[in-house]
């Protein structure tokens, strides 16, 4: 035993002496004598032991050193500080005074440890990624992104194809097939929106105490048909994080048993009061079609000729029809023919699809289609023009379509012209825009149904009534003349009982006349600030898409053309000596 110890000690002594007494450096004298910067910090990197990818370590080291802005000599001297194990042994065996630049050090380092480099991955490697049966959509997206960043030569088309191929059947795959994204950035944006929506929906189920109580008559499900709750006590706890328990919507629900309810929350987002028609967006013959009028008073469904022509439907599908259509004025219109089209309302899983017979009518209209009583009754539709909602039962529950209030108002104003054009709001030849006028009574103004001023006043603020100010006779006369002119034009009215009261302020114009202003300082202090007061220019440009003409409002005395909301009018009361 003593002999074995002595032999091991004899072999270890030369190596130990070489490490302790070695003074030869692999760097040249110029590199060794180069002074260190005063604020130099040794790079804090993960130690390299010779088993990792040398190119990744070299790139990380260069990035940290370049960030400090050090010279090539300092990079050489700092490089061995993070070498461990086999890498340290390799460095100690370098030839003395053989390294003069960092490039001379990098090349033998790569050549010696190139075996640890990770295998190159082509773009088609992503085709091996599949969503497992137990794997959630979020986990699949994270796994796909992790592998995609390791592709050496990425190809966006291959990545899009691989993502769709590996995705399990479900709502998001249906959405991708219906509206295919053009880039991976667009795909990931839609995927994140889908994940957020799903998390929000599931979060509502996790807190039943905060959910809105449903009326008892909606509980049409009998106790025998109730789906038993899953038993989680038998789940293996080691694999519990990989288990996703889902329950698909039941398909055996009778359509007539479903109860349709409308609450006051459904009116949110609707500009009130209104008398707007109910126009929705539906998928008809494979086209996403806007300006579809839901008309309970129509005894037939109608497609207008311009929409029929834009869809480029085969003429052979158009069948002749001899029955005329009769309007409420007893006018008769002979359709160009009858065509059968598939319509789809809603989105999977809450959607319905049916075939509808449409007479093709060649008449001016701002709408593309009219859905009348035959289809509404066939789909068991319940409409509410006040809420601008369409409800109908599906195999997976009640689905609602929201009316497009802005589109129906566009159709309404387009139909008010002397000659209504097909599917356009452009002003035809021979029509002139309203020219500015200096007479207040000649200004037509804007209908309050279109736009009106509203004041967002903090109700907790103290109501302030200013005391009447005294003006010189010439200023009093100017105030009286201006008030009389505004009263005659109908822009102002007299009030007797008011909460807010302000004084007028006289400002001299450059032409010597007086400008009458109102001191709304107190009211402005009580007004809640709007962090988004005006639309951005890119939003204004995007809103013009699809229109042939951009119309501008005559801005002369615009504060008189746009009416103050009726509930806020008396907040702008002012006092004069008149």
Rosetta blueprint (number, residue, H / E / L):
1 X L
2 X H
3 X H
4 X H
5 X H
6 X H
7 X H
8 X H
9 X H
10 X H
11 X H
12 X H
13 X H
14 X H
15 X H
16 X H
17 X H
18 X H
19 X H
20 X H
21 X H
22 X L
23 X L
24 X L
25 X L
26 X L
27 X E
28 X L
29 X H
30 X H
31 X H
32 X H
33 X L
34 X L
35 X L
36 X L
37 X L
38 X L
39 X L
40 X L
41 X L
42 X L
43 X L
44 X L
45 X L
46 X L
47 X L
48 X E
49 X L
50 X L
51 X L
52 X L
53 X L
54 X H
55 X H
56 X H
57 X H
58 X H
59 X H
60 X H
61 X H
62 X H
63 X H
64 X H
65 X H
66 X H
67 X H
68 X H
69 X L
70 X L
71 X L
72 X H
73 X H
74 X H
75 X H
76 X H
77 X H
78 X H
79 X H
80 X H
81 X H
82 X H
83 X E
84 X L
85 X L
86 X H
87 X H
88 X H
89 X H
90 X H
91 X H
92 X H
93 X L
94 X L
95 X L
96 X L
97 X L
98 X L
99 X E
100 X L
101 X L
102 X H
103 X H
104 X H
105 X H
106 X H
107 X H
108 X H
109 X H
110 X H
111 X H
112 X H
113 X H
114 X H
115 X H
116 X H
117 X L
118 X L
119 X L
120 X L
121 X L
122 X L
123 X H
124 X H
125 X H
126 X H
127 X H
128 X H
129 X L
130 X L
131 X L
132 X L
133 X L
134 X L
135 X L
136 X L
137 X H
138 X H
139 X H
140 X H
141 X H
142 X H
143 X H
144 X H
145 X H
146 X H
147 X H
148 X H
149 X L
150 X L
151 X L
152 X L
153 X L
154 X L
155 X L
156 X H
157 X H
158 X H
159 X H
160 X H
161 X H
162 X H
163 X H
164 X H
165 X H
166 X H
167 X L
168 X L
169 X L
170 X L
171 X H
172 X H
173 X H
174 X H
175 X H
176 X H
177 X H
178 X H
179 X L
180 X L
181 X L
182 X L
183 X L
184 X H
185 X H
186 X H
187 X H
188 X H
189 X H
190 X H
191 X H
192 X H
193 X H
194 X H
195 X H
196 X H
197 X H
198 X H
199 X H
200 X H
201 X H
202 X H
203 X H
204 X H
205 X H
206 X H
207 X L
208 X H
209 X H
210 X H
211 X L
212 X L
213 X L
214 X L
215 X L
216 X H
217 X H
218 X H
219 X L
220 X L
221 X L
222 X L
223 X H
224 X H
225 X H
226 X L
227 X L
228 X L
229 X L
230 X L
231 X L
232 X H
233 X H
234 X H
235 X L
236 X L
237 X H
238 X H
239 X H
240 X H
241 X H
242 X H
243 X L
244 X L
245 X L
246 X L
247 X L
248 X L
249 X L
250 X L
251 X L
252 X L
253 X L
254 X L
255 X H
256 X H
257 X H
258 X L
259 X L
260 X L
261 X L
262 X L
263 X L
264 X H
265 X H
266 X H
267 X H
268 X L
269 X L
270 X L
271 X L
272 X L
273 X L
274 X L
275 X L
276 X L
277 X L
278 X L
279 X E
280 X E
281 X E
282 X E
283 X E
284 X E
285 X L
286 X L
287 X E
288 X E
289 X E
290 X E
291 X E
292 X E
293 X E
294 X E
295 X L
296 X L
297 X L
298 X L
299 X L
300 X L
301 X L
302 X E
303 X E
304 X E
305 X H
306 X H
307 X H
308 X H
309 X H
310 X H
311 X L
312 X L
313 X L
314 X L
315 X H
316 X H
317 X H
318 X L
319 X E
320 X L
321 X L
322 X L
323 X L
324 X L
325 X E
326 X E
327 X L
328 X L
329 X L
330 X L
331 X L
332 X E
333 X E
334 X L
335 X L
336 X L
337 X E
338 X E
339 X E
340 X E
341 X E
342 X E
343 X E
344 X E
345 X E
346 X E
347 X E
348 X L
349 X L
350 X E
351 X E
352 X E
353 X E
354 X E
355 X E
356 X E
357 X E
358 X E
359 X E
360 X E
361 X E
362 X L
363 X L
364 X L
365 X L
366 X L
367 X L
368 X L
369 X E
370 X E
371 X E
372 X L
373 X H
374 X H
375 X H
376 X H
377 X H
378 X H
379 X L
380 X L
381 X L
382 X E
383 X E
384 X E
385 X L
386 X L
387 X L
388 X L
389 X E
390 X E
391 X E
392 X E
393 X E
394 X E
395 X L
396 X L
397 X E
398 X E
399 X E
400 X E
401 X E
402 X E
403 X L
404 X L
405 X H
406 X H
407 X H
408 X H
409 X H
410 X H
411 X H
412 X H
413 X H
414 X H
415 X H
416 X L
417 X L
418 X L
419 X L
420 X L
421 X L
422 X L
423 X L
424 X L
425 X L
426 X L
427 X L
428 X L
429 X L
430 X L
431 X L
432 X L
433 X L
434 X L
435 X L
436 X L
437 X L
438 X L
439 X L
440 X H
441 X H
442 X H
443 X L
444 X L
445 X L
446 X L
447 X L
448 X L
449 X L
450 X L
451 X L
452 X L
453 X E
454 X L
455 X L
456 X L
457 X E
458 X L
459 X L
460 X L
461 X L
462 X L
463 X L
464 X L
465 X E
466 X L
467 X L
468 X L
469 X L
470 X L
471 X L
472 X L
473 X H
474 X H
475 X H
476 X H
477 X H
478 X H
479 X H
480 X H
481 X H
482 X H
483 X H
484 X H
485 X H
486 X H
487 X H
488 X H
489 X H
490 X L
491 X L
492 X L
493 X L
494 X L
495 X L
496 X L
497 X L
498 X L
499 X L
500 X L
501 X E
502 X E
503 X E
504 X E
505 X E
506 X E
507 X E
508 X E
509 X L
510 X L
511 X L
512 X L
513 X L
514 X E
515 X E
516 X E
517 X E
518 X E
519 X L
520 X L
521 X H
522 X H
523 X H
524 X H
525 X H
526 X H
527 X E
528 X L
529 X L
530 X L
531 X L
532 X L
533 X L
534 X L
535 X L
536 X L
537 X H
538 X H
539 X H
540 X H
541 X H
542 X H
543 X L
544 X L
545 X L
546 X L
547 X L
548 X L
549 X L
550 X L
551 X L
552 X L
553 X L
554 X L
555 X L
556 X L
557 X L
558 X H
559 X H
560 X H
561 X H
562 X L
563 X L
564 X E
565 X L
566 X L
567 X L
568 X L
569 X H
570 X H
571 X H
572 X H
573 X L
574 X E
575 X E
576 X L
577 X L
578 X L
